[in-house]
Amino acid sequence: MKVLLGMSGGVDSSYAAALLKQQGYEVEGAILRMHPYSEVEKAKRTADALGIPLHIVDCQDAFYERIVLDFCDEYRKGRTPNPCIRCNAEIKLRFLWETAKSLGFDKIATGHYARVVRRRGRYAIAKGIDARKDQSYFLYRVTQDILENLLLPLGELEKNEVQRQADSLALEAAKEKESQEICFIQGEKYTDYIERACGKCREGNFVDDAGRVLGRHKGIIHYTVGQRKGLGVSASSRLFVRQIDPETNTVYLSDKKEEKSSFYIDDVIFSGATSALDLTQATQLTVKIRYLAKPVLVGLSSEGNRRYRVHSAEGFSGLTPGQSAVIYDGECVLAGGFINLS
């Protein structure tokens, strides 16, 4: 079976290629040139070391239009995006699969720590075996046509084992520290990047719960809901960002910890769920509101137009508009969408 594996130059995709070869697949690599910092040369060296061909797929225009501009637009709306989630579904896996089909490959593969499973006749993403590295949260928007043809060879492995095996194979990437930064921004703050790409943001007012102006902010892209550090406001108690209103260019601050019993998710994508009924009738649903957040037991109700209300007796703290809420049934991803507080 011919497999086209997405290579980034990092240790995970490098070892995924080696592992698939060991399992008897006919493997070739593909690196997506998404921006000027794509590690094309490193991927070439890894492919050469593994003895596999490497395809270079240019998708810079699509990446900029769908991911970078959305990233900038979301911050300018007072929201906090996670560009990796959209990129996985709309760029990385979509371009990888379209390239694979055009070149006659049977499957595609990546180095993500997650699994593809079958649930009630559908393909779904499930959590990886390594709970500390599980990346199912980032893959909830991947569609059925791709899931059906996707191999995730690292989903059954622990990260420590992958690192150990990569070391034993003397892979170049095994020696390098993994980056946690936004891939298309290097050498500058994300706020500087946004202003360079989309123009300077206006200053505005910090306002407290009583409606009093506490000072001036630098522009709403500099803040995110829940932020406590770097506000530059003097107060008798510690303040955090409670709300960002792009219409009035106001950042609302509070000293009271706010916990909500419910919130909304918009632009919902079904993954393992077979229907809206399947989603709302399940009795053991949990939600993750951030990648590293503890799952919370929830109920769901449809609001129509791919919008759901998520509610829980446990309550939610740290909700951030623009981030993703991912709904699980045990290990399996059922659906997900973007957090909205109203």
Residue pairs with C-beta under 8 A, 6 or more apart in sequence:
1 25
1 26
1 106
1 107
2 25
2 26
2 28
2 104
2 105
2 106
2 107
3 20
3 25
3 26
3 27
3 28
3 105
3 106
3 107
3 108
3 109
3 151
4 28
4 29
4 30
4 55
4 96
4 99
4 100
4 103
4 105
4 107
4 108
4 109
5 13
5 16
5 17
5 20
5 27
5 28
5 29
5 30
5 108
5 109
5 110
5 111
6 13
6 29
6 30
6 31
6 32
6 92
6 93
6 96
6 108
6 109
6 110
6 111
7 13
7 14
7 17
7 29
7 30
7 31
7 43
7 46
7 47
7 54
8 31
8 39
8 43
8 111
9 31
9 39
9 40
9 42
9 43
9 46
9 173
10 39
10 111
10 173
10 176
10 178
11 162
11 163
11 166
11 171
11 173
11 174
11 176
11 178
12 111
12 112
12 113
12 154
12 162
13 110
13 111
14 46
14 50
14 111
14 166
14 171
14 172
14 173
14 174
15 111
15 154
15 162
15 165
15 166
15 169
15 171
15 174
16 109
16 110
16 111
16 153
16 154
17 27
17 29
17 46
17 47
17 50
17 52
18 50
18 165
18 166
18 169
18 171
19 153
19 154
19 165
20 27
20 109
20 151
20 153
21 27
21 50
21 52
23 153
27 50
27 52
27 109
28 52
28 53
28 54
28 55
28 105
29 43
29 46
29 47
29 50
29 52
29 53
29 54
29 55
30 54
30 55
30 56
30 57
30 96
30 99
30 100
31 38
31 39
31 40
31 43
31 54
31 55
31 56
31 57
32 38
32 57
32 59
32 63
32 91
32 92
32 95
32 96
33 40
33 56
33 57
33 58
33 59
33 60
34 59
34 60
34 63
34 67
34 87
34 91
34 183
34 184
35 60
35 63
35 64
35 68
35 183
35 184
37 183
37 184
37 186
40 56
42 172
42 173
43 54
44 54
45 172
46 171
46 172
46 173
47 53
47 54
49 170
49 171
49 172
55 99
55 103
57 95
57 96
57 99
59 91
59 95
62 90
62 91
62 95
63 87
63 91
63 184
66 86
66 90
66 91
67 83
67 86
67 87
67 90
67 91
67 184
68 83
68 184
68 197
69 197
70 81
70 83
70 86
71 81
71 83
71 194
72 193
72 194
72 197
72 198
73 198
74 80
74 81
74 322
75 81
75 190
75 191
75 194
75 220
75 221
76 194
76 198
76 201
76 220
76 221
76 246
77 246
77 322
78 220
78 244
78 245
78 246
78 321
79 244
79 321
79 322
80 224
80 225
80 320
80 321
80 322
80 323
81 322
81 323
82 138
82 322
82 323
82 324
83 182
83 184
84 138
85 137
85 138
85 140
85 141
85 324
86 141
88 138
88 139
88 141
88 142
89 139
89 141
89 142
89 143
89 146
90 141
92 110
93 108
93 110
93 142
93 146
93 150
94 146
96 108
96 110
97 108
97 145
97 146
97 149
97 150
100 107
100 108
100 149
106 149
107 149
107 150
107 151
108 146
108 149
108 150
108 151
109 150
109 151
109 152
109 153
110 150
110 152
111 153
111 154
112 128
112 135
112 138
112 139
112 152
112 154
112 155
113 128
113 129
113 130
113 133
113 134
113 135
113 152
113 154
113 155
113 157
113 159
114 125
114 126
114 127
114 128
114 134
114 135
114 136
114 139
114 152
114 155
115 125
115 126
115 127
115 128
115 129
115 136
115 152
115 155
115 156
116 123
116 124
116 125
116 126
116 147
116 150
116 151
116 152
116 155
117 123
117 124
117 125
117 126
117 272
117 331
117 332
118 124
119 272
119 274
119 329
119 332
120 272
120 274
120 278
121 274
122 144
122 271
122 272
122 273
122 274
123 144
123 147
123 148
124 147
124 271
124 272
124 332
124 333
124 334
125 136
125 139
125 140
125 142
125 147
125 271
125 272
125 332
125 333
126 136
126 155
126 272
126 331
126 332
126 333
127 134
127 136
127 328
127 331
127 332
128 134
128 135
128 136
128 152
128 154
128 155
128 156
129 155
129 156
129 157
129 158
130 157
130 158
130 159
132 159
133 158
133 159
136 326
136 328
136 333
137 288
137 291
137 324
137 326
138 291
139 333
140 269
140 271
140 324
140 326
140 333
140 335
140 336
141 269
141 271
141 336
142 150
142 271
143 269
147 271
154 162
163 174
166 173
166 174
167 174
182 190
185 193
188 196
191 219
191 221
191 222
194 201
194 221
195 201
195 219
195 221
200 219
201 218
201 219
201 220
201 221
201 222
202 219
202 249
203 216
203 217
203 218
203 219
204 216
204 217
204 219
204 220
204 248
204 249
204 250
204 251
205 213
205 214
205 215
205 216
205 217
205 249
205 250
205 251
206 213
206 214
206 215
206 216
206 217
206 231
206 233
206 250
206 251
206 252
206 253
207 213
207 214
207 250
207 251
207 252
207 253
208 214
208 239
208 252
208 253
208 254
209 242
209 252
209 254
209 255
209 256
214 233
214 235
214 239
214 253
215 232
215 233
215 234
217 223
217 251
220 244
220 246
220 249
220 251
222 230
223 231
223 241
223 244
223 251
224 241
224 244
224 320
225 241
225 242
225 243
225 244
225 319
225 320
225 321
226 240
226 241
226 318
226 319
226 320
227 240
227 241
228 238
228 239
228 240
228 241
231 239
231 241
231 253
233 239
233 253
235 253
235 255
237 255
238 255
239 253
239 254
239 255
240 253
240 254
240 255
241 251
241 252
241 253
242 252
242 253
242 254
242 258
243 251
243 252
243 341
244 250
244 251
244 252
244 321
245 251
245 252
257 317
258 317
259 315
259 316
259 317
260 315
260 316
260 317
260 319
260 341
261 311
261 312
261 313
261 315
261 316
262 309
262 310
262 311
262 312
262 316
263 309
263 310
263 316
263 319
263 325
263 339
263 340
263 341
264 303
264 307
264 308
264 309
264 310
264 339
264 340
264 341
264 342
265 307
265 308
265 310
265 325
265 336
265 337
265 338
265 339
265 340
266 306
266 307
266 337
266 338
266 340
267 306
267 337
267 338
268 306
268 307
268 308
268 335
268 336
268 337
269 335
269 336
269 337
270 276
270 279
270 334
270 335
271 333
271 334
271 335
271 336
272 329
272 332
272 333
272 334
272 335
273 279
273 282
273 327
273 334
273 335
276 302
278 334
279 285
279 300
279 308
279 327
279 334
279 335
280 300
280 301
280 302
280 308
282 329
282 334
284 297
284 329
284 330
285 297
285 298
285 299
285 300
285 327
285 328
285 329
285 334
286 295
286 296
286 297
286 298
286 327
286 328
287 295
287 296
287 298
287 310
287 312
287 325
287 326
287 327
287 328
288 294
288 295
288 296
288 325
288 326
288 328
289 296
289 316
289 318
289 319
289 320
289 323
289 325
289 339
290 318
290 320
290 323
293 318
295 328
296 312
296 314
296 316
297 312
297 313
297 314
298 310
298 311
298 312
298 327
299 310
299 311
299 312
300 308
300 309
300 310
300 311
300 327
301 308
301 309
301 311
302 308
303 309
306 337
307 337
308 335
308 337
310 325
310 327
319 339
319 341
320 339
321 338
321 339
321 340
321 341
322 338
322 339
323 338
323 339
324 336
324 337
324 338
324 339
325 336
325 337
325 338
325 339
326 333
326 335
326 336
327 333
327 334
327 335
327 336
328 334
